[in-house]
Amino acid sequence: MSEIAKVFKGLPKRFNKAGVTAARSYYFSLGDDEKWTVRVGKDKCTVEKGQNEDADCFFKAPAELFLKVWNGTHKLRPADFLTGRVKSNNPVLLKEFVAAFEKTK
């Protein structure tokens, strides 16, 4: 199982429903091979491998960059978006995604 698959399959265990303001769907396209759809609601989170073109928010980036962001070794900056290294239709919703899966200390 890839490192990214481990992250996504572990999301339901990390789900923090207090961080959810509304039901949303997120699509992640990471590198050539990793495509994931995550849906969050007030009471649950579901994760599916594969593409969802109707997602409320998409995030496209190199797989290595996603892992660095996830592990806390890289913080996304406006330059990441302006250079096209990271693409998203709604960066504000990415903050909501992070709130729904806050890491435990």
N, C-alpha and C positions, 0 to 999 in steps of 0.2 A: 504494500500500500504506500502511495506517495506521501510525502510530508504534507502536501496541501490536502489530500484526501483525509488525512488524520485530523487536520484542523476542522474541516467541514463536518466530518462525522462526529466530532466532539462538541459541536455547537449546541445541540439540544441539552447536554448536561450543563452547559455554562449559561443557558438562557436565563435572563433576568427580566421577568415580565414587568417589573417596576420601571424599566427603561423604555418601555414601548408606549408611544403616544397614540398610535393608530396602526391598523393592520397594513402591512407593506410587503412587497416582494422585491427581492434583490437578485440580480444576475451577475455572476462573476465570470469573466473570460480571462484566464491567466495562462499566458503562453499559448502554445499550440494545442495542448492536450487537456487542460483543466477547465471544464465548464461546469458551473454549479449554480443552482437556484435555491435561494433561502426565502422562506415565507415566515413572517412573524405576525403574531396576533396577540391579543390581550392575555391569552392563557397558554399558548403553545408556539413551538417553532418546528418547522419541517424543513428538511434538507433533501434535495434531489440532485443527482448527477445529471447534467444535461442543460440545455439551453432553454430559456424562457424569454422570448422577444417582447412579451407584454409586461415585463417587470417594471415596477415603479422607478427603480433605480438600477443602472448598470455600472459596473466597474471593470475596466479593461486595463491590464498592466502585465508586465513580465512576471512570471511566477516567482522569480527570486526577489523581486521588489515587494510583492505581496507578503512573502514570508518575513522579510525584514521589517515591514510595517507591523505585521501581526506580532512579531517577537519583540517589538519595541526598539529595534536598532535603527529605524528610520522613521522620521515623522514627515508626513506628506506636507509639502509646501506648495504655494501657488506656482512656483517654477515647474514642479512635476506635471501640472496640468497644462501650463502654457507651452511647454516644449513638446507636449503630446506623449510623454512617457507614460502618463496615466490619463485615461479618458473616463468621463462619467457624465451622465446627463443631469445629475443632481447631487453635487458634492455635499449639500446640506443634509440630504437623507443618509449619506454615509456616516455622519455623526450620530444619527439615530441608530444606525446599525451597530456602531461601536457601543453605544449606551445599552443596547439590548444584550450585549455579550461581554460586559466588563470583566476584565480578568480579576481573579481573586488574588489578594496579596499574600 
